[in-house]
Amino acid sequence: MSSTLPIPNSQFPIPNSQFPIPNSQFPIPNGFLSLGVERLKAGKLRPSYVVWEENYIVPILVLEVVSKTYGGEYDEKMTDYAKLGVLYSVIYNPDYCCRDKHDSFEVYRLVEGVYQRQLGEPVWMPEIGLGIGPEIGTYDRCQREWLYWYDSEGTRFLMPDEAAEQERQRTQRLAERLRELGIDPEQV
């Protein structure tokens, strides 16, 4: 027997939403974004995120990465996320999209209780202030397609190692310019 509790007022309320109580079946995404919730808990990274322990703040975005064994990403999980009021459902399926007859990257937005496909690469999500999309890149010496965050102009946010390299190059250019002007950069 499954009991439910109504979701308290949230940033994006869905009329007549119901929320499963602890110990009931609950979809587990591969990733998610919750706004208004501290990143750390008791000074440590979170091993989990339990909505009823977070003032019933439902993630605004969930990410599903489709694996070899189909896990209901396009049907059961989306239905559950819609019932919870998750605004965006992102499904990344680079390896099995042909099998599943879907695109490799799909973003859905909840509109009046039903998910509607959002088009574009990247897809801009104004409620979050971010875009998301796939792009070929290198991370941890592995070059492949990755999902990245984008700003409102469609510019991809840099990974930490990319930002560090960009800063190193900027510092190097500045030092060279100072030397051209006869200034020792070590003395500045």
C-alpha positions in Angstrom: 0.0 0.0 0.0 1.5 3.3 -1.1 0.7 6.5 0.9 1.3 10.0 -0.5 1.8 13.5 1.0 1.0 16.7 -0.9 4.1 18.6 -2.1 4.3 21.9 -0.1 4.4 25.1 -2.1 7.5 25.0 -4.3 9.2 27.4 -6.7 7.4 25.6 -9.6 4.1 24.2 -8.1 2.2 21.6 -10.1 -1.5 21.4 -9.2 -2.5 18.2 -7.4 1.1 17.0 -7.2 1.6 14.0 -4.9 4.8 13.0 -3.3 5.8 9.5 -2.2 6.6 9.1 1.4 9.9 7.4 2.5 10.4 3.7 1.6 8.2 3.9 -1.4 9.4 3.4 -5.0 11.2 6.5 -6.1 13.0 7.1 -9.4 16.7 7.6 -9.1 18.3 9.8 -11.8 21.9 9.7 -12.9 22.2 13.3 -12.0 20.1 16.2 -10.9 20.0 19.9 -10.1 18.2 21.3 -7.0 18.2 25.0 -6.4 18.0 26.5 -3.0 19.6 23.5 -1.3 23.1 23.6 0.2 25.7 21.7 -1.8 27.3 20.2 1.3 25.6 18.5 4.2 27.3 18.6 7.5 30.4 20.0 5.7 30.7 17.0 3.4 29.7 16.0 -0.1 26.3 14.4 -0.1 26.2 10.6 -0.5 22.5 11.0 -1.5 19.6 13.5 -1.8 16.4 12.7 -0.1 13.6 15.1 -1.0 11.7 14.7 2.3 14.8 15.5 4.2 15.3 18.7 2.1 12.1 20.5 2.9 10.5 18.7 -0.1 12.6 20.7 -2.5 12.2 18.7 -5.7 15.1 18.9 -8.2 14.4 21.4 -11.0 16.3 19.2 -13.5 17.0 15.4 -13.7 19.5 13.8 -16.0 19.1 10.2 -17.2 22.0 8.5 -19.1 20.6 5.5 -21.0 22.6 2.4 -20.5 22.8 -1.0 -22.2 19.9 -2.3 -20.1 16.9 -0.1 -20.7 15.7 1.6 -17.5 12.4 3.3 -18.4 14.0 6.6 -19.1 11.5 7.6 -21.7 8.3 6.4 -20.0 8.1 5.2 -16.4 10.7 7.6 -15.0 9.4 10.5 -16.9 5.9 9.8 -15.6 7.3 9.7 -12.0 9.3 12.9 -12.5 6.2 14.7 -13.9 4.2 13.6 -10.8 6.9 15.0 -8.6 6.9 18.3 -10.6 10.5 18.1 -11.9 10.6 21.0 -14.4 13.3 19.6 -16.8 14.1 16.0 -17.8 17.3 15.5 -19.8 17.9 12.2 -21.5 21.4 11.5 -22.8 21.5 8.4 -25.0 24.7 8.5 -27.1 25.1 4.7 -27.5 21.6 3.3 -27.7 19.6 6.0 -29.4 19.0 3.9 -32.6 17.8 1.0 -30.5 15.5 3.2 -28.6 14.4 5.3 -31.7 15.3 8.6 -30.0 17.8 11.3 -30.5 21.0 11.0 -28.5 20.2 14.2 -26.6 16.7 15.2 -25.6 15.4 17.8 -23.2 11.8 17.9 -22.0 10.1 20.7 -20.1 7.0 20.1 -17.9 4.1 22.1 -19.1 0.7 21.6 -17.4 1.8 18.2 -16.0 3.1 16.9 -19.4 6.6 16.8 -20.7 7.1 18.7 -24.0 10.3 18.2 -26.0 12.5 21.3 -26.2 14.6 21.8 -29.4 18.0 23.2 -29.8 21.6 22.5 -29.0 22.2 23.8 -26.5 18.7 24.0 -25.0 18.3 27.2 -22.9 16.4 26.8 -19.6 15.4 30.3 -18.4 14.2 29.2 -15.0 17.7 27.8 -14.3 19.7 30.5 -16.1 21.7 27.8 -18.0 21.7 25.9 -21.2 22.7 22.3 -21.7 24.0 20.5 -24.7 26.5 18.0 -26.1 29.8 18.9 -27.5 33.0 17.0 -28.4 35.6 17.8 -25.8 38.4 16.4 -23.7 38.1 15.6 -20.0 40.6 13.6 -18.0 42.5 12.9 -21.2 39.4 11.3 -22.8 38.1 12.9 -26.0 34.5 12.2 -26.7 31.1 13.8 -26.6 30.2 15.3 -23.2 27.3 17.3 -21.9 28.2 20.9 -21.0 26.5 23.9 -19.4 26.1 27.0 -21.6 25.4 30.7 -20.9 22.5 32.7 -22.4 24.7 33.5 -25.5 25.3 29.9 -26.2 28.9 30.0 -24.9 30.1 26.8 -23.2 31.3 27.1 -19.6 34.9 25.9 -19.3 35.9 22.9 -17.4 38.2 23.6 -14.4 41.3 22.4 -16.3 40.3 24.4 -19.4 39.9 27.5 -17.2 43.3 26.9 -15.6 45.0 26.5 -19.0 43.3 29.7 -20.3 44.5 31.6 -17.2 48.0 30.2 -17.6 48.1 31.4 -21.3 46.7 34.8 -20.4 49.4 35.2 -17.7 52.1 34.1 -20.1 50.9 36.6 -22.7 50.9 39.4 -20.1 54.4 38.5 -19.0 55.7 38.6 -22.6 54.0 42.0 -23.2 55.7 43.4 -20.0 59.1 42.1 -21.2 58.5 43.8 -24.5 58.0 47.1 -22.6 61.2 46.5 -20.6 59.5 45.5 -17.4 60.5 42.4 -15.5 57.2 40.6 -14.7 58.7 39.1 -11.6 59.1 42.7 -10.2 55.5 43.7 -10.7 
